[in-house]
Amino acid sequence: MAVDVLKRVPVREQEPKVRATNFEEVCLGYNKEEAMAEAERCLTCKNARCIQGCPVAIDIPSFIKEVKEGQIAEAYGVISKYSALPAVCGRVCPQESQCESKCIRGIKGEPVSIGKLERFVADWARENNIKPQAPENKNGKKVAVIGSGPAGLTCAGDLAKAGYDVTIFEALHEAGGVLSYGIPEFRLPKSTVVQSEIENVKSLGVKIETNVVIGKSTTIDELLKEEGFDAVFIGSGAGLPKFMGIPGENANGVFSANEYLTRSNLMKAFDEDYDTPIIGGKKVAVVGGGNVAMDAARTALRLGAEVHIVYRRSEAELPARVEEVHHAKEEGIIFDLLTNPKEILVDENGWVKGIVCVKMELGEPDASGRRRPVEVEGSEFTIDVDTVIMSLGTSPNPLISSTTEGLDINKWQCIVANEEDGKTTKEGVYAGGDAVTGAATVILAMGAGKAAAKGIDEFLNK
C-alpha cells in the first residue's frame, strides 16, 4: 500500500454510534499490511529518542525494523525481552506523551504509531501461539510478589527470566489488578488480551495464588521468616478511593469510580449472564478528568445513561489521554468544564436527585504547575442527575504498611521506595507502582516493577 511518510496509516475503529451501545473493543488495530506500511515510516534512528521516552526502554527501532520486513515473530522476540505486557501497553499506554512524543518523524509530520505497532505484534504472537522464552536453569532463590497488576506481573516476569522461583499473591479472586478491575472491556478485552498476558507470565514459571490478602491471610514478616522467601516485592496498587467531603456524598447512588468499574469489569455487571448489581442510572455525573473518569463515563453511557463529566479546570488541563477524551466526545458524553460540585441533592428516600455546581475560572499556577481554579461568585447552578461517580484519584490501602514493622510510608500513605531500584526502608523488601507513587499509569508501574526486579537481583547476588 502507498505510504505518505508525513501521515500515519489510519487505524480502524468501531463507529461511535455503534460502539456506544456495546462493550466490544473500540479500536480494531492494524492488519499485517497496514502494520508493515506504518513501520516503513520509521527512520531507524541510531540514537533513538523514542527508547528514552519508554519507561521500560523497549528497543523500538529494532522491533519496528522486523515489522518492516514482515518478521513478526522476531519483532515479538525483541519486545518480550523488555516488556511482559505488550498487548496491554499497545492499548493503554499514553504513547503520545512518551515514546511517540520523542519520535523524529513527529517534527515535520505525525510520529510513527509505535503503540499500534506494538499492539499488532503482541496480538499476532497471541493468535499464533508464540510465548516468551522460559529460563533453562533455576537459581534456587525464592521471591514473593504482592499484587498481580502491571508492577507485580512485570517484576515477576523479569525475576522468573533470571531464574528465580516467583510466587505472586493476589488479594482478589482473579489476577490482573487494575487491568482486570479498572480498565473497561472496550479498551482492554479481558478474556483475550489480559488473560493471555497473564498466561505468558505463568509460562515463565511464575505461580499465582489468588484470594490472599497480605496483612490478613499472612504478613510480609511471615513470608520472609517462616515461608522461606528471600525477598518481597510490594506492587499492591492504590485501591482506596478519595472523596470530596461535600454534603450529600453519602447518598444512595453515589459511587467511587473504583467500585463502579470493579462491578462492571471484574464482576461483569455489564453482561446480562451475570447477576452483579450495578446502577445504570438515567442521568449520570462523573466528577474528575483523568482516564478513570473517562472509563467510568463511557461505561455509564453504554449502560444507557446520559453522562456529564464535571471537571474544575479547562480542557487543556484534562489529565486523561487525548484519545480517550476524543472517543468520549464522539460517543456523546457532555463535558461540563470549569465546573466544580458543591453539594449533592438528596430526595426524601435518600437517593441522589441532583448536583449543585459552581463555575470556575483559572487563576495563578499552583504547586502542580497548572493554573489554580477559582470559584466565580454567584454562578451556582444545578444539574439533575440520579447517579454521581467520584473519580478523584486513589491512594494505597494502609493494610500492608500497618502490619509491616520498619516499612516507612509518606504523608499520602504511599510506601517510601527508591525510584532506581525499588528498595524500601525494610531489608529485603522492595516496592513499586501505585503503592509507591499513588495512582499513575500502567507503563510507569511496569517501569517500577522492572527497576525493582533488577534491585532484588543485585541484593540477592551480593
N, C-alpha and C positions, 0 to 999 in steps of 0.2 A: 504493500500500500504506500501511496505517496506521502511523504512527511514534510510538513512545514517546520523547519528547525526552531522557529521562534515560538510556535504554539504547541501545547500539549495535545496528545491524542486523546480526544474526549472519552470519558468513561460512561458506560451505560448505567442508567438508573431507572427504578420504577417511576412511573408518572405520579406527581404529587397527589392528585385526586384519588388514584387507586391505592397508593401506599398508606394514605391517611386512614384507611379502613381495615388495614391488615397489619400483622406483626412480622411479615416476611422482610428479608433484608432489603434496605433501600438501594444501596449501591450494588451493582451486579458485577463489577470488576472487569478486567481485561480478559480477552481470549489470547491465545498464543501469538496470533498475527499482530494484534494490537500492542501486545507487550513488546514484541521484537521491534515494532515500529517506534514505540516510545523510547526503548533502550537505545535506538540509533541516535537519539538527540544528545546522549551523554558524551561529554568531551574526554572522558577517561583521564581527568587531570592527574598530574604527577603528585603534587602536594594537595590532595583533595580536601577542600574545606568542609565538604559535606560530612566527612568522617568526624571532624572536630565538633560538628553540630549534633552528633548522635550520642546520647548518654551511655550507650553500650558499645560505641566505637566499631560498628559493623564496617567491614571493608567494602563500602558501597560501590566504588568503581569496578572492583573485581567481580562482584555478583552481577552487576549490570552488563559487564563485558560478556559474561557467559550467556545471559539472556539474549543479547545482540546476536550471538552465534547459534541460538536455538538450543543451547546446552542447559536445559532447565534443572536436571538432576545435579549438575556441577554447581549451578547457581545456588541451589539449596544447601549443598555441601559447604559453600562459603558462608552463607548466612548462619547456618546452625552451629558454626564454630563460636559465634558471638552471642546469639540470641536463642533462648529456649522457647520463645512465643512469637515467631514471625507472623503467623496468620492473625494473631491478635493485634500486634503492633501495626501491621499494614492497614488495619481498620480503625484503630482508636488513637494512635499517636498524633500529637499536634505537629506533624511534619513541617507545616508552614512556618513554625517558629523555631524549628530545629534544623534537621539536615537540609531541607529544601530552601530554607532562608539563606543558606550559605552557598547554594548552587550558582556557579559562574553563568550558566545559561540564563539565570534569572535577571542578570544585569540588563540585557537588551530585550529579552523576551520572557517567556514563562519558564520557571525552573522545571527540571525533569521531575516527573511524577514518581519519586522514589518510593513513597508509601504504597502506591497502587502496584508498582512492580514487585515490591516485597510480598504483598498480599497474593499476587498472581503466582509467584514462585512457591509460596507456602501451600496454597490451595492445590497447585499442580502436584506437589510432593504428597499431600494427603490423598488425593484422588488416585495416585499411582503407588500408594502404599510404601513410600520411602521414609525410613526412620533415621533419626540421628544415630551415630555410632556409639555403642556402649564400650566402656573401658575393658581391656583384656584382663587386667590384674587389679585386685583389691589391695589396699594398704593396711587393712586390719584396724582402722580407726573409725569410731562412730560419732556422727554429728546429728543432733536433733534440730529440726526446723519448726518453729511455731508459726502456723498460718500458711495456707496454700494459695495465697493471692500471688500477684506478679513478683513481689520481692522474694517470697518464700520459694516459689517454683524456680526462679532464676538461680537463687543461691543453691538450692538442692541440686539442680541440673549441673551447675558448674562443679560442685563438690563431687558428685557422682562420676563425672567425666575424669576427675583427678584421682579416682579410686577409693573414695570414702564410702562407708556404709551409712546411708542417709535415711532417716525416718521423719516424715512431715506429720505434725499433729494439727488437725483442723477442728475448730470448735463446732462448726455446722455439720449438717448431715451430708453435705456434698462439697467436694473440693472446688477450688477456683477463686475463693474470696470475692473481691469486688467484681471480677469477671463474670461470676455466676449470679451474685445477688444485686449488683449495682447497675450494670450496663444492659440496656434492653436488647431483646432478641433482634429487633430491626436494625441494630447497629452491630451486634455481635452474636451470631447464632450459637446456641449452647451445645446442642447435640452433635453438630458437625465440628465447628471450629474449636470451642473451648474444650470439649471432652477429648478431642483428638490431640490437642496440645498437651493436655494433662497425661494422656496415654503415652505420648512421646517422652515425657519426663520419667514416667514409670518404666519405660523400656530401657532407660539408662540404669535401672536397678533401684530406683527410689521407692520406698514404701510410704503409703499414705494411710494414716489412721484418722477416721472422722469421728465426730461426737466426743472429742477430747478437749475439755476446757482447761487450759493451763492456768493454775491459780485455784482451781476447784478439784478436777479429777486428779491432778498431780501438780507438783511445783517444779520450778527450774532447779532448785537445790536438789530435789529428789532425782531429777533426770541426771544431774551431774554426779551425785554421791551414791545413789542406790541403783540406778538403771544403766550405769556404765557408759554414758555418753561423755566424749572427750571435750566437746564444745557445744554451745547452743546458739542458734540464730533466731532472733525475735523479728518476725515480719507479720505481726498481728493486725496491722492496719489501724484505721481510725473509724470506729463504728458508732461513736457516741454523738448523736445529733445536737446541734445548737439551736436555741430558740431566741426570740426577740425580747420576751418578757413583757409583752403588751397585753392590755385587758382582753379577755375572751379567748386567749390562746389555749385554754383547757377545754374548749367546747368540743362536742361531738362533730366530726367532720374536719378536724384539724389534724394533719399528719406531718411527720418529718418525711422528707423525700426518701430517706433511708428505708423507713418502714414501708412506704408506698411502693418503692421499687423492689424491695425484697419480696413483698407479697406477689407482685406481678412476675418478676424474673425467676427467682429461686423457687417460689411456691406455685408458679404457673397460674396465677389468678386470671390471666388474660385468656386462658384456654378453657373452653366450656367443659372439657372432660375432667377438670379438677374442681374440687369443692371449696378452694380457698376463697374466703370472703374479701371483697375489695369494693370500696365505694366508687362507682363510676363518676357520679356527680353530673349534673346538667350544666353547671357553670363553675369552673374551677379557677382559682387564682394561685399561681406558683410564685412564691416570693424568693427572689435571687436571680443571678445572671450567669452562673457557671454552667459547665457541661452537665452537671447533675440536674440543675434546674431545667435545662433543655430536655433531658431524658425523661424527667417526671412530666413535663408539659406535653411532650409528644406521646407519652404513654396514655395520659388522661384523654387526649384528643382521640386516640384510637379506641378508647373505651366509651366514646360517644359524647364527650363534653365539649362545650365552647370553652376555650382556655385563654387566660390572660397571664402574661409574665409581668410581674411587678418588680421593677428594678430601680434603685435610687439614683443611679448615675445615668450617663447618656450611652448611646450605642457604641461609641468609640471606646468606652471603658469596660464593655461586657467582657468578662473573663472567658466565656465559652469560645470554642473554636469557631472560626468564621463559617466553616462548612456546616456546623450544627445550627448556627443562627439562620443561615441561608435556607437550610432544609425546613426548619421550624416555620419560617415565614411563608415558604412555598406551600406548606401544608395548611396554612390558615390560622396560625397562632397569633394572637393580638399582643403586641408589645406596649405596655404602659411604662415608658421610660421616664427618668427624673421624677419618680413617684415612690413614696415610702408609706408603708402601712402604719397607722396609729392605734387602731383598735379593731378587733373582730366582733361584729354584732351577732348576738345570740337570740334565738327565738324562745318562746315560753317552755319548749320541751328540751332546751339545752343544745340545740343544733345550730350550726352556722347559718346566718341569713344574709350576711354582707360583710364588707371590709371597708373601713374608713381609711382613706389615704390622704396624703398631703403632697402638693407639688414641691419639687426641689429645684435648686439651681446650683451650679458648680462654683465653689469659691477657690481659695488658695490650696495648693497641693498639701496632702497630709504625709505621714511617715512612709506610706507605700509609694509616694511619688505621684499618686493620682489625685486629681482635684477633689477636694472635700465637698460632699453635698450639703447644702444649707437649706433649711425649710423656707418656703415662700409664705409669708404671713397671710392668713385668711384664705388659703387656697384649698381647704379641706373639701373632699367630695367622697361619695360612697359608690362602690361597685357592688351590685347584687350578685352574690355567689352562694353556693351551698357547700363548697369544699375549699379548704385552704391547705396548700402544701408548702411547708417551710424548707427552703433549700439554702441554708446559710452556712454550710460547711459542717465539718465533724471534727471531733478530737479523739485521741486514743482512749479506750476503756482503761480505767486505772487498776483493773483486776491483777494484771501481771506485775506491775510496779509495786503494788501494795503488798504482794505476797513474796517479793524477792528482796532479801536484805542486800544492801550495798549497791543497788541499782538506782542511780540518780535520775530524776526527772526535772524538767524545767517548769516554769510557771504556767505553761499551757498543757501540762500533764504529759508532754512528749518525753520519750526516753532520750537521755543525753548520749550521743554516739559520735565518734569521729567520722567525718564525711569520706576520708580517703580509704579507711579500712573497716568501718562499722564497729570499732572497738567501743564497748561501754565502760562504765566505772567498775564493773564486776569482772574479775578474771575469768576468761574462757567464755564470756557471754558477749555476743555481737548483735547488732540491731540495724534495721534499715527500712526504708519505705515510709508509709504514712504514720507508723508508730513513732517515728523519729521526727518527721517534718510536719505532721498534720496532713490533712487531705491534699494530695497533689496528683500528678499524672501516673498512668501505668508505666510508662517508659522510665520516669525518674525513679520509681520504686524498683524497676528491674536493674537500673544502673546501681542502686544502693545494694541490691542483692548480690550483684556481680562483685562489687568492691568488697563486701563482707566475706564472700567465698574466698577471695584472694587473701584477705586478712586472716581468716580462720586457717587456711592452708599454711601461711607463714608462721602463725602461732603454734600449730601442731607439729611443724617441722623444725622448730627452734632446737 
